[in-house]
Amino acid sequence: MDDKLVFMELSALLTGLKQQILDDPEDRKLFEPIAEEYQRRLSGAFSPELDKLFNNLLVAYKTLAAATPKPAIDDALLATLQAKQEFTDAEFAAKQIVNIWYFSQFHANEDDEKNGRFLDGGFYERGAVWPLIKTHPIGFSNQPSGYWSTRP
């Protein structure tokens, strides 16, 4: 299993976005380059120590996913992963995977988290939060200019 697929599957497991990230063929084509960029940004922003823990988490997931038969990406697999020491050690990194997929922003370290500093994931308008709250991203719309002035 290549690194991109490992990150995509781990992302789907942690976020609950399996349908969007993996199952829908059209969405998957869209999300593959996004996943590559998210993984690159996370790995590049983390300290060497946190990046090592992040990579250990990817390896732990890859090991679980390599079982025969291949396990379903579901709550049972998530519970198994969460019971691993690699997950406990990299829980901060796991939370940033969720942040980057939902909000296209993340914290590089725990100090940034405490102080409310975020780094940009690069795909704000593609954040998974927008369909959940049934709105378009703030500052982005596919409606014509002035659409807000007419009552629905």
Beta strands, then each sheet from edge to edge (+ up, - down):
strand 1: 105-106
strand 2: 119-120
sheet 1: 1+ 2-
end
